[in-house]
Amino acid sequence: MSLNEIKKRLNVAESKHSIEAGSTCLIAVSKVQPNERIEDVLNQGHKCFGENRVQEAENKFKSFDNLPGINRRFIGHLQSNKVKKCLHLFDTIDSVHTVKLLKKISTVSKAMEKTTPVLLQVNVSGEPQKNGFLPDQLEEMLLCFEVNNVKIKGLMTIGPNTKNIDRIRDSFVLLRKLKTTINKHLDRNQINELSMGMSGDFVTAIEEGSTMIRLGTVLFGSRN
């Protein structure tokens, strides 16, 4: 599906739910995609890209060096020993799944004299193969807001591995409600972002309040 076609579907979903047109951030998930497909999306003016492997991104981002305004988001499982390199490569880390990892990001960010924007990853489906805070670990998530040199902007999740649209919708509703609960506990530093929805369920995600969708296959085509 072309970028323009996807944007049209986005606009329809946004208009149905009184969301400002074009306000949903589309993250182009470029992992394992050949450079020519990525360049095609770049040439259409798209500037927000997500990668889930530090090493792959290091090589790929070299082609972005001379392009202004590119937003590089890390969306995969981040190992502690890759934090420093990740912070040099990426603008945000959207997949912080433990307090320990967040503290490591904080330490490296302080050494770099920067504040790193992050999203907390929540495992709303409870599937054991997925990383993330569990929805009932509220106290642990609230501890994250006491960590320095990071700015928590919102929450991220991966929907359940199912074609059952009701289960998928329920998982997105749960994340939206969790955001509301967290904000009720915060005097300041309210969070606004919900990164949920991928190629197979992004319309449902927008219907349930997603502000960011992560699209790979539907945008680039099947991976080689």
Residue pairs with C-beta under 8 A, 6 or more apart in sequence:
1 218
1 219
3 41
3 44
3 46
3 219
4 44
6 26
6 215
6 218
6 219
7 22
7 26
9 203
10 22
10 24
10 26
10 202
10 206
10 213
11 21
11 22
13 19
13 203
13 206
13 207
14 20
14 21
14 22
14 23
14 24
14 206
15 21
16 207
17 206
17 207
19 206
23 211
24 206
24 210
24 211
24 212
24 213
25 48
25 211
25 212
25 213
26 46
26 48
26 212
26 213
26 215
27 48
27 49
27 50
27 73
27 75
27 195
27 212
27 213
27 214
27 215
28 38
28 41
28 46
28 48
28 49
28 50
28 215
28 216
28 219
28 220
29 49
29 50
29 51
29 52
29 75
29 198
29 214
29 215
29 216
29 219
29 220
30 37
30 38
30 41
30 49
30 50
30 51
30 60
30 216
30 220
31 50
31 51
31 52
31 53
31 56
31 76
31 216
31 223
32 56
32 223
32 224
33 216
33 220
33 223
34 224
35 60
35 63
37 220
37 221
38 49
38 60
38 63
38 220
39 63
41 219
41 220
42 64
42 67
47 67
47 69
47 70
47 71
48 70
48 71
48 73
49 64
49 70
49 71
49 72
49 73
50 73
50 74
50 75
50 94
50 214
51 57
51 60
51 72
51 73
51 74
51 75
51 76
51 90
52 74
52 75
52 76
52 77
52 95
53 76
54 74
54 78
54 82
54 85
54 86
54 89
57 72
57 74
57 89
57 90
58 85
58 89
61 72
61 89
64 70
64 72
71 91
71 92
72 89
72 90
72 91
72 92
73 90
73 91
73 92
73 93
73 94
74 86
74 89
74 90
74 92
74 93
74 94
74 95
75 94
75 95
75 156
75 214
76 95
77 95
77 97
77 131
78 86
78 93
78 95
78 96
78 101
80 100
80 101
80 104
83 101
83 104
83 105
83 108
84 108
86 93
87 93
87 105
87 108
87 109
87 112
87 114
87 116
91 117
92 116
92 117
92 118
92 119
92 153
93 105
93 116
93 117
93 118
93 119
94 118
94 119
94 121
94 156
94 195
94 212
95 119
95 121
95 131
95 156
96 102
96 105
96 118
96 119
96 120
96 121
96 144
97 120
97 121
97 123
97 131
97 132
97 133
98 133
99 140
99 143
99 144
99 147
102 118
102 144
102 147
102 150
103 147
105 116
105 118
105 149
105 150
106 116
106 147
106 148
106 149
106 150
107 149
109 115
109 116
109 149
109 150
110 148
110 149
114 149
115 149
115 150
115 151
116 149
116 150
116 151
117 150
117 151
117 153
118 150
118 151
118 152
118 153
119 152
119 153
119 154
119 155
119 156
119 193
119 195
120 132
120 133
120 141
120 144
120 152
120 154
120 155
120 156
121 131
121 132
121 133
121 155
121 156
121 157
122 132
122 133
122 134
122 135
122 141
122 155
122 156
122 157
122 175
122 178
123 130
123 131
123 132
123 133
123 134
123 135
123 157
124 132
124 135
124 157
124 159
124 160
124 171
124 172
124 174
124 175
124 178
125 157
125 158
125 159
125 160
125 161
125 167
125 171
126 134
127 160
127 161
130 158
132 157
133 140
133 141
135 174
135 175
135 178
138 178
138 181
138 182
138 185
141 182
142 182
142 185
142 186
144 150
144 152
145 152
145 186
145 189
151 189
152 189
152 191
153 191
153 192
153 193
154 179
154 191
154 192
154 193
154 194
154 195
154 211
154 212
155 175
155 178
155 179
155 182
155 191
155 193
155 194
155 195
156 194
156 195
156 196
156 212
157 171
157 172
157 175
157 195
157 196
158 196
158 198
159 168
159 171
159 172
159 196
159 197
159 198
159 201
159 205
160 167
160 168
160 171
162 168
163 200
165 201
165 204
168 201
168 204
169 204
169 207
169 208
171 196
172 196
172 197
172 204
172 205
172 208
172 209
172 210
173 208
175 194
175 196
176 194
176 208
176 209
179 191
179 194
182 191
183 190
183 191
192 211
193 211
193 212
194 209
194 210
194 211
194 212
195 210
195 211
195 212
195 213
195 214
196 205
196 208
196 210
196 212
196 213
197 203
197 204
197 205
197 206
197 210
197 212
197 213
197 214
198 213
198 214
198 215
198 216
199 215
199 216
199 217
199 218
199 219
200 218
202 210
202 213
202 215
202 218
205 213
206 213
216 223
217 223
